[in-house]
Amino acid sequence: MDQHSHIDPSWRIPAKQAKHILQVAERLGVSQEDAIAGCGIEKKWLESPDYQMPVTPLYALNKQIATLAGNEDLGLFVGRAAYLNMVNLLLYLSSICTSLRQWLNMMSSVLELYGDLGRAVIVREGGQLRSEWRPLVPVAISGRYTIDMILSTANSILSTICLQPITIAKAQFTYPQPQDLTVLKQCFGENLKFNQPYSALYFEMESLDFKLIQAVNETSELSNPWQEYMASMPGDSFLCALRQSIVCELPTGDMSIDSVAVDLGVSRRTLQRRLSDRETNFQHIVQDLRYQMALRFLADKGMGVTSIAFILGYGDSSSFSTAFKSWHGCSPSEYRL
């Protein structure tokens, strides 16, 4: 059976993921021309960071660069590079959360911004938590590179987001043990397991209550755009609490009137009644919040459209683009021109 038969032709990833890999390739001495030769990647895909490219060329690109560079640790380096490139998003998320417990509700979705490569989940196991990666294709297709990329990104997030460092107790991988473990140990510590049923990082349950770092970005006018919006909006304490709850829950992808009501400590009916007393409704509040936040984030060129779509609770950038066109008459990319 052709190994590519496992790949759904509709699967896509943001082209910026390929750009991250090519940036690392250059550091490893592999030119872009050599890296993409024969991989099925078109240069025009790389011109727009929000272009959604097929996944198959990504797997080919990883294998080709690792071979040309003679470096099987490629995915570990790419994961660290990708982490740095999503720093604006991470700064925003840390500004709306207060502890790792709250942030972990979003981290799985953050890792899935890579596109149709797999699914990240947080699982309780005894007295520990594991950040587990469930790829869509077997290692025979992906190689170790996407596994390493995802776990490296997750480790970078966990090691920097809290005031108190989070120690990785164990890292395990579905692929066989490599000959050289130097970089793997530098990233994840000494406790490494291979040929495991799933790839995951383990850390202690007590980390859930660690306080997040509240970064202050003095060079950016949009370091805390949601707070700027909240401060500018009229309303009583109930509406302020409602908007804050919605903002915190949107990136999880599971926001609903019921989840917000639970967060506010009221019933769905009470929430609807209070909104009706103020001559508004839940959907209106959500849509107005999304629109106003979209305008503020689009003004920050450091935030990609895919990341903005995630923050606003859309499943993908095309859904966000459709909604934005209905509000503003043009696409998010056109609005930025």
C-alpha positions in Angstrom: 0.0 0.0 0.0 1.3 3.5 -0.9 2.2 5.2 2.4 0.5 8.4 1.2 -2.8 6.5 1.1 -3.1 7.5 4.8 -3.2 11.2 3.9 -6.5 12.9 3.2 -5.9 15.2 0.2 -8.1 17.9 1.9 -5.6 18.2 4.9 -3.9 21.5 5.0 -1.3 23.4 7.1 -0.4 27.1 7.2 2.5 27.7 4.8 4.3 29.5 7.6 5.1 26.1 9.0 7.1 25.3 5.9 8.8 28.7 6.3 9.8 27.9 9.9 11.4 24.7 8.6 13.2 26.5 5.8 14.6 29.1 8.2 16.0 26.3 10.3 17.4 24.6 7.2 19.4 27.7 6.3 20.9 27.6 9.8 21.9 24.0 9.2 23.5 24.9 5.9 20.8 23.9 3.5 19.6 26.4 0.9 15.9 27.0 0.2 16.4 25.9 -3.4 17.9 22.6 -2.3 15.4 22.1 0.5 12.3 22.3 -1.6 13.6 20.6 -4.8 11.3 17.7 -5.5 9.2 18.1 -2.4 6.2 19.5 -4.3 6.3 22.9 -2.7 5.6 26.0 -4.9 7.4 29.2 -4.0 4.2 31.2 -4.2 2.8 29.3 -1.3 5.5 30.8 0.9 4.7 34.4 0.0 1.6 34.5 2.2 2.0 33.3 5.8 -1.8 32.5 5.9 -1.8 30.4 2.8 -3.0 26.8 3.5 -0.8 24.3 1.8 -1.2 20.5 1.5 0.4 18.4 4.2 2.2 15.8 2.0 5.0 18.3 0.9 5.7 19.1 4.5 6.6 15.5 5.4 8.8 15.4 2.3 10.4 18.7 3.2 11.4 17.5 6.7 12.9 14.3 5.4 14.8 16.0 2.6 16.3 18.7 4.9 17.3 16.2 7.6 19.1 14.1 4.9 20.8 17.1 3.3 21.9 18.5 6.7 22.7 15.1 8.2 20.8 16.1 11.3 17.9 14.0 12.6 17.1 16.6 15.3 15.5 18.9 12.8 12.1 18.8 14.4 13.4 19.8 17.8 14.9 23.0 16.3 11.8 23.7 14.2 9.6 23.5 17.3 11.7 26.0 19.1 11.6 28.4 16.1 7.9 28.0 15.8 7.5 28.8 19.5 9.4 32.1 19.0 7.2 33.0 16.0 4.0 32.6 18.0 5.2 34.8 20.9 2.6 37.5 20.2 -0.1 35.0 20.5 1.4 33.5 23.7 1.7 37.0 25.3 -2.0 37.6 24.6 -3.1 34.3 26.1 -1.0 34.8 29.2 -2.7 38.2 29.6 -6.2 36.6 29.9 -5.2 33.7 32.2 -4.0 33.6 35.7 -2.7 30.0 36.2 -1.5 27.1 34.2 -4.8 25.3 35.0 -6.7 27.9 33.0 -4.0 28.1 30.3 -3.9 24.4 29.6 -7.5 24.6 28.4 -6.1 26.5 25.5 -2.7 24.9 24.9 -4.0 21.9 23.0 -5.7 24.2 20.6 -2.5 26.3 20.3 -0.5 23.2 19.2 -3.2 22.4 16.6 -2.5 25.7 14.9 0.1 23.7 13.0 -2.8 22.4 10.9 -3.9 19.0 9.9 -1.0 17.1 11.5 -2.7 15.7 14.5 -4.4 16.4 17.8 -2.9 17.5 21.2 -4.6 16.5 24.4 -3.9 16.9 28.1 -4.5 13.7 30.1 -4.3 13.0 33.8 -2.3 9.9 34.7 -1.9 9.2 38.4 -0.3 12.3 40.0 1.0 13.6 36.7 -0.3 15.3 33.6 0.8 14.4 30.1 0.7 16.6 27.1 0.1 14.0 24.4 0.4 14.3 20.7 -1.8 12.1 18.5 -0.6 12.4 14.9 -2.9 11.8 11.9 -0.3 9.6 10.1 2.1 6.9 11.2 5.8 7.5 11.8 6.6 5.7 8.5 5.1 8.8 6.8 6.0 11.7 9.1 9.4 10.4 10.4 10.2 11.7 13.9 10.2 15.3 12.8 6.6 16.4 13.4 6.6 14.6 16.8 9.7 16.3 17.8 8.4 19.6 16.5 5.2 19.5 18.5 6.8 18.3 21.8 9.6 20.8 21.4 7.0 23.6 21.1 5.0 22.3 24.0 8.2 22.1 26.2 9.2 25.6 25.2 5.7 26.9 26.3 5.7 25.0 29.6 9.2 26.0 30.5 8.6 29.8 30.0 5.0 30.6 30.7 5.0 30.3 34.5 6.8 32.2 37.2 7.9 28.9 38.7 9.6 26.6 36.2 7.8 23.4 35.1 10.0 20.4 35.1 9.4 17.7 32.5 9.4 14.4 34.5 9.5 12.2 31.4 9.3 12.4 27.6 8.3 9.5 25.5 8.1 8.9 21.8 6.6 6.4 19.4 9.7 6.2 17.2 12.7 4.0 17.9 15.6 5.3 20.0 18.1 7.4 17.9 21.8 6.8 18.1 22.5 10.3 19.3 20.4 11.5 22.2 22.3 14.7 23.0 19.8 17.3 21.8 16.8 15.3 23.0 18.3 15.2 26.5 19.1 18.9 26.3 15.4 19.6 25.4 13.6 17.1 27.7 16.0 15.8 30.3 17.4 12.4 31.0 14.2 10.4 31.3 13.4 9.5 27.7 11.4 6.5 26.5 11.1 5.2 22.9 8.9 2.8 21.0 6.0 3.9 23.2 2.3 3.7 22.3 2.1 7.5 22.2 4.3 10.6 22.3 4.0 12.8 25.3 5.6 15.0 27.9 4.9 14.4 31.6 4.8 17.0 34.4 3.6 17.2 37.9 -0.1 17.9 38.8 0.9 20.6 41.3 2.0 22.7 38.2 -1.7 23.4 37.6 -1.7 26.1 40.2 1.5 27.9 39.1 1.0 31.6 38.3 1.6 32.7 34.8 4.1 35.4 33.9 2.2 38.6 33.0 4.5 40.1 30.3 4.7 43.8 29.8 5.6 44.7 26.2 6.5 48.4 26.2 7.3 48.4 22.5 3.9 47.2 21.3 0.8 49.4 21.3 -1.2 46.2 21.2 0.3 44.3 24.1 -3.1 43.9 25.7 -5.7 44.8 23.1 -8.5 43.0 24.8 -8.0 45.1 28.0 -8.0 48.3 25.8 -11.3 47.2 24.3 -12.9 46.3 27.7 -11.8 49.6 29.2 -13.4 51.5 26.3 -16.7 49.7 26.4 -19.6 51.2 28.5 -21.5 48.9 30.8 -22.0 47.8 34.4 -20.0 45.2 36.3 -22.1 42.3 34.9 -21.4 43.2 31.3 -17.7 43.6 32.1 -17.6 40.2 33.7 -19.5 38.7 30.8 -17.1 40.1 28.2 -14.1 38.9 30.2 -15.5 35.4 30.4 -16.2 35.3 26.7 -12.7 36.5 25.9 -11.2 33.8 28.1 -13.3 31.0 26.6 -13.2 31.9 22.9 -9.7 30.4 22.3 -10.7 27.0 23.8 -13.1 26.5 20.9 -15.8 25.3 23.3 -17.3 28.7 24.3 -21.1 28.7 24.5 -23.8 30.5 26.5 -23.9 27.6 28.9 -20.1 27.5 29.5 -20.1 31.3 30.1 -23.1 31.0 32.5 -21.2 28.4 34.5 -18.1 30.6 34.6 -20.3 33.5 35.9 -22.0 31.3 38.5 -25.5 31.9 37.1 -28.0 29.7 35.1 -28.5 30.1 31.4 -32.0 31.5 32.0 -30.7 34.1 34.4 -28.0 35.1 32.0 -30.5 35.5 29.2 -32.8 37.5 31.4 -30.1 39.9 32.5 -29.1 40.5 28.9 -32.7 41.0 28.0 -33.0 43.6 30.8 -30.2 45.4 29.1 -31.8 45.2 25.7 -29.2 42.9 24.2 -28.5 39.2 23.8 -25.6 36.8 24.0 -25.0 36.4 20.3 -24.9 40.2 19.8 -22.3 40.6 22.6 -20.2 37.8 21.1 -20.3 39.1 17.6 -19.5 42.7 18.6 -16.6 41.5 20.8 -15.2 39.4 17.9 -15.5 42.3 15.5 -13.9 44.9 17.7 -11.1 42.5 18.7 -10.5 41.6 15.1 -9.9 45.2 14.2 -7.4 45.6 17.0 -5.5 42.4 16.3 -5.3 43.1 12.5 -3.6 46.4 13.3 -0.7 44.3 14.8 1.2 43.0 11.8 3.0 40.5 14.1 -0.2 38.5 14.6 -1.1 36.2 11.7 -4.7 35.8 10.5 -4.7 32.1 11.6 -3.7 33.1 15.1 -6.4 35.8 15.2 -9.0 33.3 14.0 -7.9 31.0 16.9 -8.1 33.8 19.5 -11.6 34.7 18.3 -12.8 31.1 18.5 -13.1 30.2 14.8 -12.2 26.7 13.7 -10.0 28.0 10.8 -8.9 31.2 9.1 -11.5 30.7 6.2 -14.4 30.8 8.8 -12.9 34.0 10.3 -12.4 35.5 6.8 -16.1 34.8 5.9 -17.3 36.4 9.1 -15.0 39.5 8.7 -16.2 40.0 5.1 -19.8 40.1 6.5 -18.8 42.8 9.0 -16.4 44.9 6.9 -17.0 44.0 3.3 -13.4 42.7 2.7 -11.2 39.9 3.8 -8.8 40.3 6.8 -5.8 40.3 4.5 -7.4 43.0 2.3 -8.2 45.1 5.4 -4.5 45.1 6.3 -3.4 46.5 2.9 
